Amino acid sequence: MTERPQRPAVPLTGGEREILTSLLDYHRATVAWKSGGLTEEQARRVHLPSELTTIAGLLAHLTLDEWFWFAVVVGGEEDTWEERLKDDPDAEFRIPPGTSVAELLAGYEEQCARSREIVAKHGLDDEVTHKAETFNVRWVLTHMIEETARHVGHLDVLRELTDGLTGE
C-alpha cells in the first residue's frame, strides 16, 4: 500500500489567494496519493456500473479539467477538446491503449504545475470570458477546489475498494 504522503499545509489564516491555492494544492496532492502505487489493472478496475468511473479515468478527467479551466478559460488557449467532447461527452475518461498510470499521473502533475503558473499571472479579480460567459479567477479557483475535492471523494472509495487504502 502507498504511504500517506506529506501534503501541503493549508493555512488557517492568511490572504485569500494563499488559502485558495493551498486548498487546491492539498486536494491535488491527495489525487496523486490516491492514484499512485497501483498496477495498471488496479488503476483501470471497474467497481461501479459506469465502466468509466475508474481511478485512471478520474485522473484523466481531472487533468482535462485543470487544462480546460486554467489553460483555456483563464489562459486563453484554444479548446482542442471541444469537438471530441461533442462526439463523446465522456472522451477524457477513455484512456488510450498503451497509456500507463504513471504517464497519467505525470501528465496530471505537469498540468497542475502549468495551472499554478497561469494563476500566478492573474489577480483574483481578473475577469476572463469563454463562450460569452465571464468568470473571475477567484471563481475558477473555487470551482476547481470543489471539482477536485468531489473527485477525491470518488478516489477515496475506489481506492479502498481496489486495495484497502484508506485515509483522508
Steps between C-alpha positions, in 0.01 A plus 500: 500500500603857437603697808323824573715769338587834647241733351516879497376668815193716461530817707216575738570869469653698220412665177225380272736395218721302740203318651332421166816379328606299806161328520519408133858376535400287800227332295733461201753324724223272626408412140863402439512294819173317431605433138858395566655164579250296302546241232358571156217256568418657836489853356251384234296269720125557469307501827187685390233456234661786308799330343663842462524574871844359568802648674676541165189653346460752782868592474460566127180698564666718765794566267258623234318715757827662607590570138156628404437734791849641534663476156189551285267715710755704696801472267315539171633186329297341223256233617629201305264259679173671411419292191609173659273564800208589271536157339563321831421692821705247699804495269747609766412197715603265218869429544688446173647149469859486616468800731634405841371622832847647559459705181153611608629605840799684350266677256273604786789635703640686196162655429461605864840672480388683183176597674696650791709704256191630321326598825815674627478741204148612591330682780201334664273773365629468142211415272520255213235425242441162341207435267318816607530422872719714720676359803750645740809302597368467858193315365717268290722416799196440720337284234815290463522452878143367490558286191826351625367436853188331360712262296735441794194355672445268205869404505476427875226246440656348187839466668353330806311259276816437295760426766363607837692830521312744720571841641401856448 
